[in-house]
Amino acid sequence: MIETGASSGDAAEEHPDIVHVDLEQLDAETREMYRQAVTAAEEDAKEETKRQRTLREFVVRSPFQLGFVLTLGALTAILVGQMIGQLSTIIMYVVGALFIALALEPVVRWLERHNVKRPLGIAIVFASFLLIVGGILAVVIPMIANQVATLVRTAPSYFNGITGEEWYLSLKERFGSYIDFDGLISMGQDFVGKPENWAQVAGGVWQAGVGIANGLTAALIVLILSLYFLASLQATKRAFYSLTPRSNRVRVIDITEQITKSVGGYVNGIVILALINAVCGFIMMTIVKVPFAGLVAVGVFLLALIPLFGSVLATVLVAGVALFESPTAAIIAAVYYLVYMQLEAYLLTPRIMNRVVSVPGALVVIGALAGGTLLGLLGALISIPVTAMILMIIKQVWVPRQEQL
């Protein structure tokens, strides 16, 4: 059942873009808070019709005091900005954990509607999540380790045997006068043939190992935070609602519930799309005999999490690796991904994503570029739900208010 707003006399509430929360999706305490806010909004609307609006003249009585307050505010803003810059890593952990909690929240609510207590539902959902992630890692990590070892062992043979390939001879015949292919191959052979170069690689591997250890620590922190967020999500939202005036609380609850539902659905959807992309790509690479298909498939999954540009980067990665097998394999991989991107754009994405997040294509590009510039990979990942959030607030708050004036 959908509530119809705070007051029938409020023109903004009659705007067609206004969407109200489904009360059946709320917990009992939030539902009662919502109903009290509806009553308060109706009473406030009745009192507003009895008041006469008066205009107050703004007079600057003390310019020095005003300038001091403005300067102090600017300095405070600069200090807060510097603090945010110092805490950027922690903020990334918090945002990542919040996204995981919002993604798991719909499943917890589903269990609650089937008479499962929320603490038990959280335990079931979080334990299942950890088991699924752990199972995937248990399968993927040994495969990656084996393929990395194979790559290190067979790297010299790729450079030694490439000069006899027909496609290499054809390229050399056509473009040899412009590009020194033999010099490039010689550089590659010298690099993999010298022990000191492998020592540098070993140092890079050590640094990569340190990075992996830091990543595992960050993942553990994010998982712990996500469990806390999931357990206290309803209480946190109620505390946030209580900070707003009761007469305006209906609109805040409406928009907040829509935003959290959209973000949770977006996270689930993007992970499902990335998983489909990686699995289908792994099957294709296995058939075409692309080297190190499992390792490349993991890279495809991570790249596919990036909105808009991820599939293009995955195509370049797969086609580049397939070129070590043969130009035919690279062409097949590129054609496959061109076809897959069309199927994903017109078949998979509308079915999985459009029900929870709908953002115009131009704004997706702008949001992804802006998010990537500000926060790197995390910014690109959260750009679409943040853009959808801004559009939702504009459509349901700013546009109705402008039409009311």
C-alpha positions in Angstrom: 0.0 0.0 0.0 1.4 3.4 -1.0 0.8 6.5 1.2 -0.4 9.5 -0.8 1.5 12.3 0.8 1.3 14.7 3.6 -1.5 16.9 2.5 -3.9 16.9 -0.4 -3.7 20.7 -0.5 0.1 20.7 -1.1 0.6 21.1 -4.8 4.1 19.6 -4.7 2.7 16.3 -3.4 0.4 16.1 -6.4 3.3 16.4 -8.8 3.5 13.2 -11.0 7.2 12.7 -10.3 6.6 12.3 -6.6 7.0 8.7 -5.5 6.0 7.5 -2.0 7.5 4.7 -0.1 5.8 1.4 0.2 4.9 1.1 3.9 5.0 -2.7 3.7 8.8 -2.4 3.1 9.4 -0.5 6.3 9.9 -1.9 9.7 7.3 -1.2 12.4 9.1 1.7 14.1 9.8 3.5 10.8 6.3 2.9 9.6 4.9 4.6 12.7 7.4 7.5 12.3 6.1 7.9 8.7 2.5 8.0 9.8 3.2 10.5 12.5 5.0 12.7 10.0 2.0 12.6 7.6 -0.2 13.8 10.4 2.3 16.5 11.4 2.5 17.7 7.7 -1.3 17.9 7.5 -1.5 20.0 10.6 1.4 22.2 9.5 -0.4 22.7 6.1 -3.6 23.8 7.9 -1.7 26.3 10.0 0.2 27.6 7.1 -3.0 28.7 5.3 -3.9 30.8 8.4 -0.6 32.6 8.5 0.3 35.7 6.5 3.6 35.8 5.0 5.7 38.8 6.0 8.8 40.1 4.3 11.8 40.9 6.4 14.3 43.5 5.3 17.9 42.3 5.4 20.1 44.9 6.9 23.8 44.6 7.5 24.3 46.3 10.9 28.0 45.3 11.5 30.0 44.7 8.3 33.1 43.8 10.3 31.3 41.1 12.2 29.8 39.8 9.0 33.2 39.7 7.3 34.7 37.9 10.4 32.0 35.3 10.4 32.3 34.7 6.6 36.1 34.4 6.9 35.8 32.0 9.8 33.3 29.9 7.8 35.7 29.8 4.8 38.6 28.7 7.0 36.5 26.0 8.6 35.5 24.7 5.1 39.2 24.6 4.1 40.1 22.7 7.3 37.2 20.2 6.7 38.4 19.7 3.2 41.9 18.9 4.3 40.6 16.5 6.9 38.5 14.7 4.3 41.6 14.4 2.1 43.6 12.9 5.0 40.7 10.5 5.7 40.1 9.5 2.1 41.1 5.8 2.6 38.8 5.5 5.6 36.0 7.1 3.6 36.6 4.6 0.8 36.3 1.8 3.3 33.0 3.2 4.7 31.5 3.7 1.3 32.4 0.2 0.2 31.0 -1.3 3.3 27.8 0.8 3.0 27.3 -0.5 -0.6 27.7 -4.1 0.5 25.2 -3.5 3.4 22.7 -1.9 1.0 23.2 -4.8 -1.4 22.5 -7.4 1.3 19.6 -5.5 2.9 16.9 -6.6 0.3 17.6 -10.2 1.1 17.4 -9.6 4.9 14.0 -7.8 4.4 12.8 -10.8 2.3 13.6 -13.1 5.2 11.9 -10.7 7.6 8.7 -10.9 5.5 8.9 -14.7 5.8 8.9 -14.5 9.6 12.6 -14.7 10.2 13.9 -12.4 13.0 16.2 -9.7 11.7 19.3 -10.7 13.7 18.9 -14.3 12.5 18.3 -13.1 8.9 21.5 -10.9 9.1 23.5 -13.9 10.3 22.1 -16.1 7.5 22.7 -13.6 4.8 26.1 -12.5 5.9 27.3 -16.1 6.4 26.0 -17.1 3.0 27.8 -14.1 1.5 31.1 -15.1 3.1 30.7 -18.7 2.0 30.0 -17.6 -1.6 32.9 -15.2 -1.7 35.2 -17.8 0.0 34.1 -20.5 -2.4 34.8 -18.4 -5.4 38.3 -17.4 -4.0 39.1 -21.0 -3.2 38.5 -21.9 -6.9 40.0 -18.8 -8.5 43.2 -18.3 -6.4 44.8 -21.7 -7.1 44.0 -21.3 -10.8 45.5 -17.9 -10.8 48.6 -19.1 -9.0 49.1 -21.9 -11.4 48.7 -19.7 -14.4 51.0 -17.1 -13.1 53.7 -19.8 -12.5 53.1 -21.0 -16.0 53.4 -17.5 -17.4 56.8 -17.0 -15.7 58.0 -20.4 -16.9 56.8 -20.1 -20.5 57.4 -16.4 -21.1 60.8 -16.9 -22.9 59.2 -19.4 -25.3 56.6 -16.9 -26.5 59.4 -14.5 -27.6 61.5 -17.2 -29.1 58.7 -18.8 -31.1 57.0 -15.7 -32.2 59.5 -15.0 -35.1 58.3 -18.2 -36.9 54.6 -17.4 -36.8 53.0 -16.7 -40.2 51.2 -13.6 -38.9 54.5 -12.2 -37.6 56.2 -12.8 -41.0 53.3 -11.2 -42.7 53.4 -8.1 -40.5 57.2 -7.9 -41.0 56.8 -8.1 -44.8 54.2 -5.3 -44.9 55.4 -2.9 -42.3 59.0 -3.9 -41.8 60.2 -0.8 -43.5 58.5 1.4 -40.9 58.9 -0.7 -37.7 61.9 -2.7 -36.5 60.1 -5.8 -35.5 63.3 -7.8 -35.0 64.6 -5.1 -32.7 61.5 -5.3 -30.6 61.6 -9.1 -30.4 65.3 -8.9 -29.5 64.5 -6.4 -26.7 61.9 -8.8 -25.3 64.3 -11.8 -25.6 67.0 -9.9 -23.8 64.7 -8.9 -21.0 63.4 -12.4 -20.3 66.8 -14.0 -20.8 68.7 -12.0 -18.2 68.6 -13.1 -14.6 68.9 -9.5 -13.3 65.7 -8.6 -15.1 63.9 -11.4 -13.4 65.2 -10.1 -10.1 63.5 -6.8 -10.8 60.3 -8.8 -11.6 60.7 -10.6 -8.3 61.0 -7.3 -6.6 57.8 -6.2 -8.3 56.2 -9.5 -7.3 57.2 -8.7 -3.7 55.6 -5.3 -3.9 52.6 -6.9 -5.5 52.5 -9.3 -2.6 52.6 -6.5 -0.1 49.8 -4.8 -2.0 47.7 -8.0 -1.9 48.3 -8.3 1.9 47.1 -4.7 2.2 44.1 -5.4 0.0 43.2 -8.4 2.2 43.4 -6.2 5.3 41.2 -3.6 3.7 38.7 -6.3 2.6 38.5 -7.6 6.2 37.9 -4.1 7.5 35.2 -3.5 4.9 33.5 -6.8 5.7 33.5 -6.0 9.4 32.1 -2.5 8.7 29.5 -3.9 6.4 28.3 -6.3 9.1 27.9 -3.4 11.5 26.1 -1.3 8.9 23.8 -4.1 8.1 22.9 -4.7 11.7 22.3 -1.0 12.5 20.9 0.1 9.1 17.3 0.6 10.2 18.3 2.3 13.5 20.7 4.6 11.6 18.0 5.6 9.1 15.5 6.3 11.9 18.1 8.4 13.7 18.6 10.4 10.5 14.9 10.8 10.0 14.5 12.1 13.6 17.0 14.9 12.8 14.6 16.4 10.2 11.5 18.5 11.1 8.5 16.2 11.6 6.4 18.1 9.1 9.0 17.5 6.3 9.9 14.0 7.4 7.6 12.3 4.9 9.5 13.6 1.9 12.9 12.7 3.5 11.7 9.1 4.3 10.3 8.7 0.7 13.5 9.8 -1.0 15.9 8.0 1.4 14.1 4.7 1.1 14.1 5.0 -2.7 17.8 5.8 -2.7 18.9 2.9 -0.5 16.7 0.5 -2.5 18.2 1.8 -5.8 21.8 1.6 -4.5 21.3 -2.0 -3.2 19.8 -3.0 -6.5 22.5 -1.3 -8.5 25.3 -3.1 -6.6 23.6 -6.5 -7.0 23.0 -5.8 -10.7 26.5 -4.6 -11.6 28.0 -7.7 -9.8 25.7 -10.0 -11.7 26.5 -8.4 -15.1 30.3 -8.6 -14.3 30.0 -12.2 -13.3 28.0 -13.1 -16.5 30.7 -11.2 -18.6 33.5 -13.1 -16.9 32.0 -16.6 -17.1 30.9 -16.2 -20.8 34.3 -14.7 -21.6 36.1 -17.6 -19.9 34.1 -20.1 -21.9 34.9 -18.3 -25.1 38.6 -18.0 -24.3 38.7 -21.7 -23.4 37.2 -22.7 -26.8 39.5 -20.3 -28.7 42.5 -21.4 -26.6 43.4 -18.0 -25.3 46.5 -18.3 -23.0 45.8 -18.0 -19.3 42.0 -17.8 -19.7 41.3 -18.1 -16.0 43.6 -15.2 -15.1 42.2 -13.0 -17.9 38.6 -13.8 -16.8 39.4 -12.5 -13.3 40.7 -9.3 -14.9 37.5 -9.1 -17.1 35.3 -9.4 -14.0 37.1 -6.5 -12.2 37.0 -4.4 -15.4 33.4 -5.1 -16.0 32.5 -3.5 -12.6 33.5 -0.2 -14.1 30.5 1.4 -15.7 30.5 2.3 -19.4 34.3 1.8 -20.0 34.7 -1.6 -18.3 33.5 -3.7 -21.3 35.7 -1.8 -23.7 38.8 -2.3 -21.5 37.9 -6.0 -21.1 37.7 -6.3 -24.9 41.2 -4.8 -25.3 42.6 -7.0 -22.6 41.2 -10.3 -24.1 42.1 -9.4 -27.7 45.6 -8.4 -26.7 46.2 -11.7 -24.8 44.6 -13.7 -27.6 47.1 -12.2 -30.0 49.8 -14.4 -28.4 47.9 -17.4 -29.6 47.1 -16.1 -33.1 45.6 -13.1 -35.0 42.6 -15.3 -35.7 42.0 -15.9 -31.9 42.3 -12.1 -31.3 39.8 -11.3 -34.1 37.4 -14.0 -32.7 37.7 -12.5 -29.2 37.2 -9.0 -30.4 34.1 -9.9 -32.5 32.7 -11.9 -29.6 33.0 -9.0 -27.2 31.5 -6.6 -29.8 28.5 -8.9 -30.0 28.4 -9.4 -26.3 28.4 -5.7 -25.6 25.3 -5.3 -27.8 23.5 -8.1 -26.0 24.5 -6.7 -22.7 23.3 -3.2 -23.6 20.0 -4.1 -25.1 19.1 -7.4 -23.4 20.8 -7.9 -20.0 21.2 -4.4 -18.7 17.5 -3.4 -19.2 16.3 -6.5 -17.5 18.7 -6.3 -14.5 19.4 -2.6 -14.0 16.7 -0.3 -15.4 14.2 -1.4 -12.7 16.4 0.1 -10.0 18.5 2.7 -11.7 17.6 4.7 -14.8 20.1 7.4 -15.9 20.4 9.0 -19.3 23.5 7.9 -21.3 25.1 11.4 -21.4 24.9 11.7 -17.6 26.4 8.2 -17.2 29.5 9.4 -19.2 29.7 12.7 -17.2 29.2 10.9 -13.9 31.8 8.2 -14.6 34.4 10.7 -15.7 33.8 13.0 -12.7 33.7 10.1 -10.2 36.9 8.6 -11.7 38.7 11.9 -11.5 37.7 12.6 -7.9 37.9 9.1 -6.3 39.5 6.9 -8.9 38.1 3.4 -9.3 35.7 3.8 -6.4 34.4 7.0 -7.8 33.7 5.4 -11.2 31.9 2.5 -9.5 29.6 4.7 -7.5 29.1 7.3 -10.2 25.8 5.9 -11.5 23.9 5.5 -8.2 25.1 9.0 -7.1 24.0 10.5 -10.4 20.6 8.7 -10.0 20.3 10.0 -6.5 20.9 13.6 -7.6 18.3 13.2 -10.4 15.8 11.7 -8.0 16.2 14.6 -5.6 15.8 17.1 -8.5 12.7 15.5 -9.9 10.9 14.9 -6.6 12.0 18.0 -4.6 13.3 20.9 -6.7 11.0 20.5 -9.8 7.7 20.3 -7.8 8.8 23.2 -5.7 9.5 25.3 -8.8 6.1 24.5 -10.2 4.5 25.5 -6.9 5.9 29.0 -7.0 
